[in-house]
């Protein structure tokens, strides 16, 4: 149970991290396009 919780927590962290990275990349793409952040 404890190990399962840890792996689930790290999975959630990885998922959130990748989502955050995608958002950042999209922001940089948009800022490159017209010079401003949305």
C-alpha positions as YAML, in Angstrom:
chain: A
units: angstrom
residues:
- id: 1
  name: UNK
  ca: [0.00, 0.00, 0.00]
- id: 2
  name: UNK
  ca: [2.75, 2.44, 0.96]
- id: 3
  name: UNK
  ca: [4.88, 1.63, -2.09]
- id: 4
  name: UNK
  ca: [1.82, 1.97, -4.32]
- id: 5
  name: UNK
  ca: [1.14, 5.41, -2.86]
- id: 6
  name: UNK
  ca: [4.73, 6.51, -3.52]
- id: 7
  name: UNK
  ca: [4.68, 5.31, -7.13]
- id: 8
  name: UNK
  ca: [1.31, 6.97, -7.69]
- id: 9
  name: UNK
  ca: [2.65, 10.20, -6.23]
- id: 10
  name: UNK
  ca: [5.74, 10.14, -8.46]
- id: 11
  name: UNK
  ca: [3.56, 9.32, -11.48]
- id: 12
  name: UNK
  ca: [1.34, 12.31, -10.72]
- id: 13
  name: UNK
  ca: [4.45, 14.46, -10.35]
- id: 14
  name: UNK
  ca: [5.84, 13.29, -13.69]
- id: 15
  name: UNK
  ca: [2.50, 13.95, -15.37]
- id: 16
  name: UNK
  ca: [2.19, 17.43, -13.90]
- id: 17
  name: UNK
  ca: [5.80, 18.19, -14.79]
- id: 18
  name: UNK
  ca: [5.31, 17.18, -18.44]
- id: 19
  name: UNK
  ca: [2.07, 19.18, -18.64]
- id: 20
  name: UNK
  ca: [3.84, 22.21, -17.20]
- id: 21
  name: UNK
  ca: [6.69, 21.79, -19.67]
- id: 22
  name: UNK
  ca: [4.23, 21.61, -22.56]
- id: 23
  name: UNK
  ca: [2.54, 24.81, -21.36]
- id: 24
  name: UNK
  ca: [5.90, 26.57, -21.17]
- id: 25
  name: UNK
  ca: [6.84, 25.41, -24.67]
- id: 26
  name: UNK
  ca: [3.53, 26.66, -26.04]
- id: 27
  name: UNK
  ca: [4.09, 30.03, -24.36]
- id: 28
  name: UNK
  ca: [7.52, 30.33, -25.95]
- id: 29
  name: UNK
  ca: [6.08, 29.43, -29.35]
- id: 30
  name: UNK
  ca: [3.37, 32.06, -28.97]
- id: 31
  name: UNK
  ca: [5.83, 34.69, -27.77]
- id: 32
  name: UNK
  ca: [8.08, 33.95, -30.74]
- id: 33
  name: UNK
  ca: [5.12, 34.31, -33.08]
- id: 34
  name: UNK
  ca: [3.94, 37.80, -32.14]
- id: 35
  name: UNK
  ca: [6.28, 39.00, -29.40]
- id: 36
  name: UNK
  ca: [3.90, 38.76, -26.44]
- id: 37
  name: UNK
  ca: [2.87, 36.18, -23.86]
- id: 38
  name: UNK
  ca: [-0.68, 35.00, -23.44]
...
